[in-house]
Amino acid sequence: MRRVLKGSIAMHDGGGSVPPFSDVMAVLRRRTAAVHTRLENALELLSPDLSVSRYRDVLMRMYGFYEALEPRLDDMLTGAGSPLPDWPSRRKVPLLRHDLRLLGVDEAALAALPRPRVPAVDGVAAAMGVLYVFEGATLGGRFIVRHVVTTAVPPGATAFFGSYGDEVGRRWSQVRHAIRAATAGEAARVEACTGVAAALFGALEAEFAR
């Protein structure tokens, strides 16, 4: 999923505490690299045989994670002092609902979806770990959109993966800056951020391994 969810979900590397001046982005990449690749492979979204049913299933499973975690991000990142003031414009649940409606999933089906187990988000640094996973997915989303439009999937059902259009690079740069600002080189904050990102990647891997 290096292209699919560029810069996203992972597992603790067992290296112990984070040195106080480690760059948080480097730590995130190191801890998530292996599980990121496994998740990308499990999704199979770039498969030449991608079907509508597979694409729909991926979005439905993703919906459970975003629906569970975006309210926690609202709690941590909305209002004065947020490290990412434009967070409300980044919510993906409405885009997932849009795509799933086009794919024939109604409100009753969404309400009946099992809710996945997700990591606790108990502070701003932890919220930034979730953002690393969620916002990183927008980078790989560009490749997915290009592929999906060559399949039988309705072309309008790409709002989620194509969320930022030509702005994806600029908006990802803002997220990197916000993650660094929110952790500020402090070991405990870096650990909270990277730990949640690793746990979330692990939860996604487990979901798509079923």
Steps between C-alpha positions, in 0.01 A plus 500: 500500500797731459323658205148419618525642850823691465651580836241320713430189764771297700647281770741590784853407399598387846774760522399632840453864588527769235809724525385852590621657176388233254312641203147374548443448127809278477381297799153465350640378169731252668234353727234470232694393193454123524132497594433775247628276221300201625183706517550640152531148365192380691278777360563398137359830377750522217424152376416483126207280606356751750123441515219725615426265788862504621520878476171534689618259770821699552308826537251346743779372722681834481177675593494320835842638594434856390154506657646381831802732510399827337285604801810460718697717260220757524549503878876547474547718193202736482524849646764747606848362537452210261825400324289448186236775486349377174428155646118527450549527122696175504226271633458195278180342634277713271712401200483132589123523540475668158703228330317218676161639401610493136607140554155403629562506877206656683481656846368182660797303370745761632333501840525121516873489432706351784715759671872420501721519804707816477777647716418749771556864408564671831688810398611723215818301434296181471260677264793588279587131479153432360544788256828354378310192392182664371656795322782290361237298315423803283842474334449145382140586416618671183628171362182320600275751324700468179458124512137490615380706204627225270279240673126440530483711818279809442745789441305723738575263788853634553429795728680335792823409323499815288408733784759775451554493126801710401534627859606166645873584519445837667255357751729211589781751561271680745439174685872428529554847644211453745629162619843646569348800679272285716779268614764774524788254531380378841554127546164434667307678227695331223431166669127576529478603136698210356340246732149589388601503134653153543195369681264636237701348216495172689123518543451567130730214408301265723173621346610439143661167584153356581 
